Amino acid sequence: REDEMEENLTHVGSIVGNLKSMALDIGNELESQKDQLDRIREKANLNVSRIEAANQKATNLMKR
């Protein structure tokens, strides 16, 4: 009986180790995706500024 319990605990420990590894991998992937999203957000904000400037120029040209 004790051998079976020890075997089960070893198995549970192995599963927990695998879960920890998966959690760390997921954390790394999320960090990478966060960095990518930050770069996309920066480029989008820059494009919004460029579009606003172009719209303002177009508005000024139409007033002439």
PDB file with one MODEL, atoms N, CA, C and O in Angstrom:
MODEL        1
ATOM      1  N   ARG A   1       0.828  -1.204   0.000  1.00  0.00           N
ATOM      2  CA  ARG A   1       0.000   0.000   0.000  1.00  0.00           C
ATOM      3  C   ARG A   1       0.867   1.261   0.000  1.00  0.00           C
ATOM      4  O   ARG A   1       0.601   2.202  -0.748  1.00  0.00           O
ATOM      5  N   GLU A   2       1.887   1.275   0.829  1.00  0.00           N
ATOM      6  CA  GLU A   2       2.776   2.438   0.868  1.00  0.00           C
ATOM      7  C   GLU A   2       3.524   2.594  -0.446  1.00  0.00           C
ATOM      8  O   GLU A   2       3.764   3.712  -0.902  1.00  0.00           O
ATOM      9  N   ASP A   3       3.888   1.479  -1.052  1.00  0.00           N
ATOM     10  CA  ASP A   3       4.569   1.547  -2.346  1.00  0.00           C
ATOM     11  C   ASP A   3       3.664   2.180  -3.401  1.00  0.00           C
ATOM     12  O   ASP A   3       4.111   2.977  -4.225  1.00  0.00           O
ATOM     13  N   GLU A   4       2.394   1.812  -3.359  1.00  0.00           N
ATOM     14  CA  GLU A   4       1.431   2.376  -4.311  1.00  0.00           C
ATOM     15  C   GLU A   4       1.269   3.873  -4.089  1.00  0.00           C
ATOM     16  O   GLU A   4       1.208   4.647  -5.045  1.00  0.00           O
ATOM     17  N   MET A   5       1.198   4.278  -2.824  1.00  0.00           N
ATOM     18  CA  MET A   5       1.075   5.706  -2.511  1.00  0.00           C
ATOM     19  C   MET A   5       2.317   6.463  -2.974  1.00  0.00           C
ATOM     20  O   MET A   5       2.218   7.554  -3.534  1.00  0.00           O
ATOM     21  N   GLU A   6       3.479   5.875  -2.736  1.00  0.00           N
ATOM     22  CA  GLU A   6       4.727   6.513  -3.154  1.00  0.00           C
ATOM     23  C   GLU A   6       4.779   6.644  -4.678  1.00  0.00           C
ATOM     24  O   GLU A   6       5.211   7.667  -5.210  1.00  0.00           O
ATOM     25  N   GLU A   7       4.336   5.604  -5.363  1.00  0.00           N
ATOM     26  CA  GLU A   7       4.294   5.635  -6.823  1.00  0.00           C
ATOM     27  C   GLU A   7       3.333   6.712  -7.314  1.00  0.00           C
ATOM     28  O   GLU A   7       3.636   7.440  -8.259  1.00  0.00           O
ATOM     29  N   ASN A   8       2.179   6.808  -6.670  1.00  0.00           N
ATOM     30  CA  ASN A   8       1.201   7.836  -7.043  1.00  0.00           C
ATOM     31  C   ASN A   8       1.746   9.237  -6.793  1.00  0.00           C
ATOM     32  O   ASN A   8       1.551  10.137  -7.610  1.00  0.00           O
ATOM     33  N   LEU A   9       2.426   9.421  -5.668  1.00  0.00           N
ATOM     34  CA  LEU A   9       3.010  10.731  -5.366  1.00  0.00           C
ATOM     35  C   LEU A   9       4.084  11.095  -6.393  1.00  0.00           C
ATOM     36  O   LEU A   9       4.184  12.246  -6.817  1.00  0.00           O
ATOM     37  N   THR A  10       4.868  10.121  -6.779  1.00  0.00           N
ATOM     38  CA  THR A  10       5.885  10.358  -7.802  1.00  0.00           C
ATOM     39  C   THR A  10       5.227  10.768  -9.113  1.00  0.00           C
ATOM     40  O   THR A  10       5.687  11.683  -9.796  1.00  0.00           O
ATOM     41  N   HIS A  11       4.152  10.081  -9.449  1.00  0.00           N
ATOM     42  CA  HIS A  11       3.415  10.395 -10.678  1.00  0.00           C
ATOM     43  C   HIS A  11       2.823  11.805 -10.607  1.00  0.00           C
ATOM     44  O   HIS A  11       2.914  12.570 -11.567  1.00  0.00           O
ATOM     45  N   VAL A  12       2.222  12.142  -9.472  1.00  0.00           N
ATOM     46  CA  VAL A  12       1.657  13.485  -9.286  1.00  0.00           C
ATOM     47  C   VAL A  12       2.764  14.533  -9.381  1.00  0.00           C
ATOM     48  O   VAL A  12       2.581  15.580 -10.001  1.00  0.00           O
ATOM     49  N   GLY A  13       3.908  14.249  -8.769  1.00  0.00           N
ATOM     50  CA  GLY A  13       5.032  15.181  -8.841  1.00  0.00           C
ATOM     51  C   GLY A  13       5.484  15.409 -10.270  1.00  0.00           C
ATOM     52  O   GLY A  13       5.813  16.530 -10.656  1.00  0.00           O
ATOM     53  N   SER A  14       5.498  14.348 -11.049  1.00  0.00           N
ATOM     54  CA  SER A  14       5.875  14.466 -12.457  1.00  0.00           C
ATOM     55  C   SER A  14       4.872  15.330 -13.215  1.00  0.00           C
ATOM     56  O   SER A  14       5.254  16.175 -14.024  1.00  0.00           O
ATOM     57  N   ILE A  15       3.595  15.112 -12.947  1.00  0.00           N
ATOM     58  CA  ILE A  15       2.547  15.905 -13.609  1.00  0.00           C
ATOM     59  C   ILE A  15       2.668  17.376 -13.222  1.00  0.00           C
ATOM     60  O   ILE A  15       2.548  18.259 -14.072  1.00  0.00           O
ATOM     61  N   VAL A  16       2.903  17.633 -11.941  1.00  0.00           N
ATOM     62  CA  VAL A  16       3.053  19.018 -11.477  1.00  0.00           C
ATOM     63  C   VAL A  16       4.263  19.670 -12.150  1.00  0.00           C
ATOM     64  O   VAL A  16       4.212  20.839 -12.533  1.00  0.00           O
ATOM     65  N   GLY A  17       5.338  18.916 -12.289  1.00  0.00           N
ATOM     66  CA  GLY A  17       6.518  19.438 -12.985  1.00  0.00           C
ATOM     67  C   GLY A  17       6.205  19.792 -14.427  1.00  0.00           C
ATOM     68  O   GLY A  17       6.639  20.829 -14.929  1.00  0.00           O
ATOM     69  N   ASN A  18       5.446  18.923 -15.094  1.00  0.00           N
ATOM     70  CA  ASN A  18       5.045  19.205 -16.477  1.00  0.00           C
ATOM     71  C   ASN A  18       4.158  20.441 -16.549  1.00  0.00           C
ATOM     72  O   ASN A  18       4.306  21.265 -17.452  1.00  0.00           O
ATOM     73  N   LEU A  19       3.238  20.571 -15.599  1.00  0.00           N
ATOM     74  CA  LEU A  19       2.357  21.745 -15.575  1.00  0.00           C
ATOM     75  C   LEU A  19       3.155  23.024 -15.356  1.00  0.00           C
ATOM     76  O   LEU A  19       2.871  24.055 -15.965  1.00  0.00           O
ATOM     77  N   LYS A  20       4.160  22.949 -14.479  1.00  0.00           N
ATOM     78  CA  LYS A  20       5.005  24.121 -14.235  1.00  0.00           C
ATOM     79  C   LYS A  20       5.735  24.515 -15.515  1.00  0.00           C
ATOM     80  O   LYS A  20       5.806  25.693 -15.864  1.00  0.00           O
ATOM     81  N   SER A  21       6.274  23.522 -16.205  1.00  0.00           N
ATOM     82  CA  SER A  21       6.983  23.786 -17.456  1.00  0.00           C
ATOM     83  C   SER A  21       6.050  24.416 -18.486  1.00  0.00           C
ATOM     84  O   SER A  21       6.420  25.369 -19.172  1.00  0.00           O
ATOM     85  N   MET A  22       4.844  23.879 -18.586  1.00  0.00           N
ATOM     86  CA  MET A  22       3.867  24.439 -19.522  1.00  0.00           C
ATOM     87  C   MET A  22       3.506  25.867 -19.135  1.00  0.00           C
ATOM     88  O   MET A  22       3.384  26.733 -20.001  1.00  0.00           O
ATOM     89  N   ALA A  23       3.334  26.115 -17.844  1.00  0.00           N
ATOM     90  CA  ALA A  23       2.983  27.459 -17.378  1.00  0.00           C
ATOM     91  C   ALA A  23       4.098  28.450 -17.706  1.00  0.00           C
ATOM     92  O   ALA A  23       3.829  29.579 -18.115  1.00  0.00           O
ATOM     93  N   LEU A  24       5.347  28.028 -17.525  1.00  0.00           N
ATOM     94  CA  LEU A  24       6.470  28.909 -17.851  1.00  0.00           C
ATOM     95  C   LEU A  24       6.525  29.190 -19.351  1.00  0.00           C
ATOM     96  O   LEU A  24       6.778  30.322 -19.764  1.00  0.00           O
ATOM     97  N   ASP A  25       6.289  28.166 -20.163  1.00  0.00           N
ATOM     98  CA  ASP A  25       6.261  28.361 -21.618  1.00  0.00           C
ATOM     99  C   ASP A  25       5.146  29.319 -22.021  1.00  0.00           C
ATOM    100  O   ASP A  25       5.343  30.192 -22.866  1.00  0.00           O
ATOM    101  N   ILE A  26       3.981  29.151 -21.416  1.00  0.00           N
ATOM    102  CA  ILE A  26       2.854  30.042 -21.714  1.00  0.00           C
ATOM    103  C   ILE A  26       3.196  31.471 -21.307  1.00  0.00           C
ATOM    104  O   ILE A  26       2.901  32.417 -22.037  1.00  0.00           O
ATOM    105  N   GLY A  27       3.819  31.625 -20.143  1.00  0.00           N
ATOM    106  CA  GLY A  27       4.222  32.952 -19.685  1.00  0.00           C
ATOM    107  C   GLY A  27       5.189  33.614 -20.652  1.00  0.00           C
ATOM    108  O   GLY A  27       5.066  34.803 -20.949  1.00  0.00           O
ATOM    109  N   ASN A  28       6.155  32.839 -21.144  1.00  0.00           N
ATOM    110  CA  ASN A  28       7.112  33.381 -22.116  1.00  0.00           C
ATOM    111  C   ASN A  28       6.420  33.777 -23.412  1.00  0.00           C
ATOM    112  O   ASN A  28       6.723  34.820 -23.991  1.00  0.00           O
ATOM    113  N   GLU A  29       5.498  32.947 -23.864  1.00  0.00           N
ATOM    114  CA  GLU A  29       4.763  33.251 -25.097  1.00  0.00           C
ATOM    115  C   GLU A  29       3.919  34.510 -24.924  1.00  0.00           C
ATOM    116  O   GLU A  29       3.859  35.351 -25.820  1.00  0.00           O
ATOM    117  N   LEU A  30       3.270  34.636 -23.770  1.00  0.00           N
ATOM    118  CA  LEU A  30       2.459  35.828 -23.515  1.00  0.00           C
ATOM    119  C   LEU A  30       3.323  37.084 -23.487  1.00  0.00           C
ATOM    120  O   LEU A  30       2.918  38.131 -23.994  1.00  0.00           O
ATOM    121  N   GLU A  31       4.501  36.983 -22.900  1.00  0.00           N
ATOM    122  CA  GLU A  31       5.405  38.136 -22.856  1.00  0.00           C
ATOM    123  C   GLU A  31       5.824  38.533 -24.273  1.00  0.00           C
ATOM    124  O   GLU A  31       5.872  39.717 -24.607  1.00  0.00           O
ATOM    125  N   SER A  32       6.124  37.538 -25.092  1.00  0.00           N
ATOM    126  CA  SER A  32       6.495  37.803 -26.485  1.00  0.00           C
ATOM    127  C   SER A  32       5.344  38.465 -27.234  1.00  0.00           C
ATOM    128  O   SER A  32       5.550  39.423 -27.978  1.00  0.00           O
ATOM    129  N   GLN A  33       4.138  37.953 -27.037  1.00  0.00           N
ATOM    130  CA  GLN A  33       2.981  38.526 -27.721  1.00  0.00           C
ATOM    131  C   GLN A  33       2.681  39.929 -27.210  1.00  0.00           C
ATOM    132  O   GLN A  33       2.240  40.786 -27.976  1.00  0.00           O
ATOM    133  N   LYS A  34       2.916  40.170 -25.925  1.00  0.00           N
ATOM    134  CA  LYS A  34       2.726  41.511 -25.364  1.00  0.00           C
ATOM    135  C   LYS A  34       3.671  42.495 -26.052  1.00  0.00           C
ATOM    136  O   LYS A  34       3.272  43.601 -26.415  1.00  0.00           O
ATOM    137  N   ASP A  35       4.921  42.081 -26.225  1.00  0.00           N
ATOM    138  CA  ASP A  35       5.890  42.942 -26.909  1.00  0.00           C
ATOM    139  C   ASP A  35       5.448  43.222 -28.344  1.00  0.00           C
ATOM    140  O   ASP A  35       5.548  44.354 -28.819  1.00  0.00           O
ATOM    141  N   GLN A  36       4.963  42.196 -29.029  1.00  0.00           N
ATOM    142  CA  GLN A  36       4.482  42.382 -30.400  1.00  0.00           C
ATOM    143  C   GLN A  36       3.296  43.343 -30.431  1.00  0.00           C
ATOM    144  O   GLN A  36       3.223  44.218 -31.293  1.00  0.00           O
ATOM    145  N   LEU A  37       2.374  43.178 -29.493  1.00  0.00           N
ATOM    146  CA  LEU A  37       1.212  44.069 -29.441  1.00  0.00           C
ATOM    147  C   LEU A  37       1.627  45.504 -29.151  1.00  0.00           C
ATOM    148  O   LEU A  37       1.047  46.443 -29.698  1.00  0.00           O
ATOM    149  N   ASP A  38       2.630  45.680 -28.292  1.00  0.00           N
ATOM    150  CA  ASP A  38       3.122  47.029 -28.009  1.00  0.00           C
ATOM    151  C   ASP A  38       3.672  47.678 -29.277  1.00  0.00           C
ATOM    152  O   ASP A  38       3.420  48.855 -29.534  1.00  0.00           O
ATOM    153  N   ARG A  39       4.426  46.908 -30.071  1.00  0.00           N
ATOM    154  CA  ARG A  39       4.968  47.459 -31.324  1.00  0.00           C
ATOM    155  C   ARG A  39       3.843  47.789 -32.301  1.00  0.00           C
ATOM    156  O   ARG A  39       3.879  48.824 -32.966  1.00  0.00           O
ATOM    157  N   ILE A  40       2.851  46.919 -32.387  1.00  0.00           N
ATOM    158  CA  ILE A  40       1.708  47.171 -33.274  1.00  0.00           C
ATOM    159  C   ILE A  40       0.968  48.428 -32.833  1.00  0.00           C
ATOM    160  O   ILE A  40       0.580  49.249 -33.664  1.00  0.00           O
ATOM    161  N   ARG A  41       0.771  48.580 -31.513  1.00  0.00           N
ATOM    162  CA  ARG A  41       0.070  49.751 -30.977  1.00  0.00           C
ATOM    163  C   ARG A  41       0.837  51.029 -31.311  1.00  0.00           C
ATOM    164  O   ARG A  41       0.234  52.031 -31.696  1.00  0.00           O
ATOM    165  N   GLU A  42       2.159  50.997 -31.166  1.00  0.00           N
ATOM    166  CA  GLU A  42       2.968  52.174 -31.485  1.00  0.00           C
ATOM    167  C   GLU A  42       2.830  52.551 -32.962  1.00  0.00           C
ATOM    168  O   GLU A  42       2.676  53.724 -33.301  1.00  0.00           O
ATOM    169  N   LYS A  43       2.887  51.545 -33.830  1.00  0.00           N
ATOM    170  CA  LYS A  43       2.751  51.819 -35.269  1.00  0.00           C
ATOM    171  C   LYS A  43       1.354  52.329 -35.598  1.00  0.00           C
ATOM    172  O   LYS A  43       1.197  53.221 -36.432  1.00  0.00           O
ATOM    173  N   ALA A  44       0.344  51.768 -34.949  1.00  0.00           N
ATOM    174  CA  ALA A  44      -1.030  52.221 -35.191  1.00  0.00           C
ATOM    175  C   ALA A  44      -1.194  53.673 -34.751  1.00  0.00           C
ATOM    176  O   ALA A  44      -1.816  54.469 -35.454  1.00  0.00           O
ATOM    177  N   ASN A  45      -0.641  54.020 -33.596  1.00  0.00           N
ATOM    178  CA  ASN A  45      -0.727  55.399 -33.115  1.00  0.00           C
ATOM    179  C   ASN A  45      -0.018  56.357 -34.070  1.00  0.00           C
ATOM    180  O   ASN A  45      -0.497  57.462 -34.323  1.00  0.00           O
ATOM    181  N   LEU A  46       1.122  55.924 -34.593  1.00  0.00           N
ATOM    182  CA  LEU A  46       1.840  56.754 -35.559  1.00  0.00           C
ATOM    183  C   LEU A  46       1.000  56.944 -36.817  1.00  0.00           C
ATOM    184  O   LEU A  46       0.933  58.044 -37.366  1.00  0.00           O
ATOM    185  N   ASN A  47       0.364  55.873 -37.268  1.00  0.00           N
ATOM    186  CA  ASN A  47      -0.485  55.972 -38.462  1.00  0.00           C
ATOM    187  C   ASN A  47      -1.685  56.875 -38.223  1.00  0.00           C
ATOM    188  O   ASN A  47      -2.084  57.616 -39.121  1.00  0.00           O
ATOM    189  N   VAL A  48      -2.264  56.828 -37.035  1.00  0.00           N
ATOM    190  CA  VAL A  48      -3.383  57.716 -36.707  1.00  0.00           C
ATOM    191  C   VAL A  48      -2.916  59.170 -36.801  1.00  0.00           C
ATOM    192  O   VAL A  48      -3.617  60.020 -37.352  1.00  0.00           O
ATOM    193  N   SER A  49      -1.741  59.445 -36.264  1.00  0.00           N
ATOM    194  CA  SER A  49      -1.208  60.813 -36.328  1.00  0.00           C
ATOM    195  C   SER A  49      -0.993  61.245 -37.773  1.00  0.00           C
ATOM    196  O   SER A  49      -1.301  62.381 -38.136  1.00  0.00           O
ATOM    197  N   ARG A  50      -0.467  60.350 -38.594  1.00  0.00           N
ATOM    198  CA  ARG A  50      -0.237  60.685 -40.003  1.00  0.00           C
ATOM    199  C   ARG A  50      -1.559  60.926 -40.728  1.00  0.00           C
ATOM    200  O   ARG A  50      -1.670  61.852 -41.532  1.00  0.00           O
ATOM    201  N   ILE A  51      -2.550  60.102 -40.447  1.00  0.00           N
ATOM    202  CA  ILE A  51      -3.864  60.267 -41.087  1.00  0.00           C
ATOM    203  C   ILE A  51      -4.498  61.585 -40.660  1.00  0.00           C
ATOM    204  O   ILE A  51      -5.074  62.297 -41.483  1.00  0.00           O
ATOM    205  N   GLU A  52      -4.394  61.907 -39.379  1.00  0.00           N
ATOM    206  CA  GLU A  52      -4.954  63.172 -38.898  1.00  0.00           C
ATOM    207  C   GLU A  52      -4.273  64.354 -39.581  1.00  0.00           C
ATOM    208  O   GLU A  52      -4.935  65.321 -39.958  1.00  0.00           O
ATOM    209  N   ALA A  53      -2.957  64.278 -39.739  1.00  0.00           N
ATOM    210  CA  ALA A  53      -2.227  65.362 -40.410  1.00  0.00           C
ATOM    211  C   ALA A  53      -2.650  65.462 -41.874  1.00  0.00           C
ATOM    212  O   ALA A  53      -2.842  66.562 -42.391  1.00  0.00           O
ATOM    213  N   ALA A  54      -2.794  64.325 -42.536  1.00  0.00           N
ATOM    214  CA  ALA A  54      -3.219  64.331 -43.943  1.00  0.00           C
ATOM    215  C   ALA A  54      -4.631  64.881 -44.071  1.00  0.00           C
ATOM    216  O   ALA A  54      -4.915  65.640 -44.998  1.00  0.00           O
ATOM    217  N   ASN A  55      -5.515  64.513 -43.162  1.00  0.00           N
ATOM    218  CA  ASN A  55      -6.884  65.034 -43.188  1.00  0.00           C
ATOM    219  C   ASN A  55      -6.900  66.543 -42.979  1.00  0.00           C
ATOM    220  O   ASN A  55      -7.668  67.260 -43.620  1.00  0.00           O
ATOM    221  N   GLN A  56      -6.054  67.014 -42.085  1.00  0.00           N
ATOM    222  CA  GLN A  56      -5.990  68.457 -41.836  1.00  0.00           C
ATOM    223  C   GLN A  56      -5.492  69.190 -43.080  1.00  0.00           C
ATOM    224  O   GLN A  56      -6.009  70.251 -43.429  1.00  0.00           O
ATOM    225  N   LYS A  57      -4.488  68.624 -43.745  1.00  0.00           N
ATOM    226  CA  LYS A  57      -3.993  69.237 -44.984  1.00  0.00           C
ATOM    227  C   LYS A  57      -5.079  69.240 -46.052  1.00  0.00           C
ATOM    228  O   LYS A  57      -5.253  70.228 -46.765  1.00  0.00           O
ATOM    229  N   ALA A  58      -5.804  68.139 -46.161  1.00  0.00           N
ATOM    230  CA  ALA A  58      -6.882  68.059 -47.157  1.00  0.00           C
ATOM    231  C   ALA A  58      -7.968  69.076 -46.846  1.00  0.00           C
ATOM    232  O   ALA A  58      -8.497  69.715 -47.755  1.00  0.00           O
ATOM    233  N   THR A  59      -8.302  69.230 -45.583  1.00  0.00           N
ATOM    234  CA  THR A  59      -9.313  70.209 -45.176  1.00  0.00           C
ATOM    235  C   THR A  59      -8.853  71.617 -45.528  1.00  0.00           C
ATOM    236  O   THR A  59      -9.632  72.424 -46.036  1.00  0.00           O
ATOM    237  N   ASN A  60      -7.591  71.906 -45.258  1.00  0.00           N
ATOM    238  CA  ASN A  60      -7.045  73.228 -45.576  1.00  0.00           C
ATOM    239  C   ASN A  60      -7.052  73.482 -47.080  1.00  0.00           C
ATOM    240  O   ASN A  60      -7.339  74.595 -47.520  1.00  0.00           O
ATOM    241  N   LEU A  61      -6.736  72.454 -47.871  1.00  0.00           N
ATOM    242  CA  LEU A  61      -6.746  72.612 -49.331  1.00  0.00           C
ATOM    243  C   LEU A  61      -8.154  72.850 -49.854  1.00  0.00           C
ATOM    244  O   LEU A  61      -8.340  73.624 -50.793  1.00  0.00           O
ATOM    245  N   MET A  62      -9.138  72.204 -49.266  1.00  0.00           N
ATOM    246  CA  MET A  62     -10.524  72.366 -49.728  1.00  0.00           C
ATOM    247  C   MET A  62     -11.076  73.738 -49.373  1.00  0.00           C
ATOM    248  O   MET A  62     -12.013  74.205 -50.020  1.00  0.00           O
ATOM    249  N   LYS A  63     -10.521  74.391 -48.369  1.00  0.00           N
ATOM    250  CA  LYS A  63     -10.985  75.716 -47.963  1.00  0.00           C
ATOM    251  C   LYS A  63     -10.491  76.794 -48.917  1.00  0.00           C
ATOM    252  O   LYS A  63     -11.044  77.894 -48.945  1.00  0.00           O
ATOM    253  N   ARG A  64      -9.477  76.499 -49.685  1.00  0.00           N
ATOM    254  CA  ARG A  64      -8.893  77.512 -50.582  1.00  0.00           C
ATOM    255  C   ARG A  64      -9.765  77.780 -51.764  1.00  0.00           C
ATOM    256  O   ARG A  64      -9.421  78.603 -52.611  1.00  0.00           O
TER     257      ARG A  64
ENDMDL
END
